[in-house]
Each structure stands twice: as C-alpha cells, then as structure tokens.
C-alpha cells in the first residue's frame, strides 16, 4: 500500500560523528505550535533495516492522532557492536530535545517505539537514561535528558542466552540464537555462549529496571518463532518487581511482526495507551 504523503523533513543528521546517523520527521496536518513526538527505532536483527522501512507504516497512526513521528537510523552490528545502537538512540533523543523549538516538537512529550531489535533498544533506553556506562556524552551534554515519557516495545529480545531454551520449550521456531553467526552474537561481538557473563548481563534491560523508569507497553505474539514471548514476560516481571508502571499484552494469534500488530484495532489501543500516559 502506498504511504500517505505528509509534511516531512528527511535525512537530518543528528550525530556529527557518524554521517549515516540520520532521522526523518513527519508532521500531522493539524497546525500546532508544538507536537507531542513519537520516535521510532527500526528492527532488523541488529544488522539490517532502515528508518523508512515498511515497519514504520503502523506508527503513522500517531501522525493521524496529532503526533509528530520521527524515525531514526543508527549504527548496525556490521559497523559497531553493543552498545552502539543504544548510544545512538540517546544521541538522537538529545538532538531532538535540543532542537525542539526548531522542529516544533514538545520536548516534554517524547514517546519511544520500536519492534524486534528496535524493541530491544526501546527497552534499554527506557531503563538506562541515567547509566553513564551506556552513554558517551560529557557531564554538560548529559544535562540534556535522553529520557522519554513513554515507551512502546514490540517483541524485543531481552535475555539473549535464554532464547534457544525458550524456543525449544515452546516447540516452534529455530533454536539458533546461540550460534556464532546469530544476530545476538554478531551484536555482542562474539559467540553468546563464549562471552563473559557480566558482559552479557550488561546488555539485558532486566539488569537496569527501576521504579522511576517511564511507563511502558510491551506487546508480543504468543506464536513468535523468532523472539519467544517469554522474553517480554521476563522483562515485564523484573520491572513489576521494582514497582514500575508497565503493561504487557500477548497477542495470542500473532507471530514475529505479523499484521495484527499494525492493525487498526491494535494501533487504536496503542495510541490510547500513549495518550493516557502522555497526558498524565
């Protein structure tokens, strides 16, 4: 289906260190001084994908609801390993916040969304805004917050070393996440099973959950053959133990990134969730 044409700004460089780190902004037809803003992080197994991929299409529901929609590119695993994509996303958020007036963005109403590898980045950014080890800016730059007000994460991996075990217990999917050339191993820089345990734990969003993390909505397909639904469940459980404001919904008939996530019915539910949390 052809994408509707919106007022847009394309290929804005948000990171002077990497010219490929660019973002696009799409604006609603309603005329406002500033817009609440949804920032999209694309998926692609950490190694591929682009900010203009069709996975962005579902999130235009936010533009129809009066939000500006930003979609970012970041360094992929063939360019840089963990935590490059997390650092890049934080840079993008800071850039948007510093330039909010220029782009008519409401810096107090930033929402971070993404699926699969993008969902993982959403999880990590939401829980590590105040974690210097996963940042590269100096203290002056850190005064510009990389925080967001809401996070929406679809079917993201959260514990790389448990994925194969969960796939086997579910009796569907391919248990190849421990392989030397798996997306997770390439992202971490070495075969997952050979890595230092502390390093692996440092890449798990569960390691950083806290009560003051922004409100989040997790959605995952029960029939996901790529990222087992238990990945979102474990992140949700850890967050709830800390008293965080987090919601988890399982889409019973959906596989990895199937049509139900971007359906009109589901996107109405997602937009309603975000609206409530942004207003709060």
Order of alpha helices (4+ residues) and beta strands (2+ residues): beta-beta-beta-alpha-beta-alpha-alpha-beta-alpha-alpha-beta-alpha-alpha-alpha-beta-alpha-beta-alpha
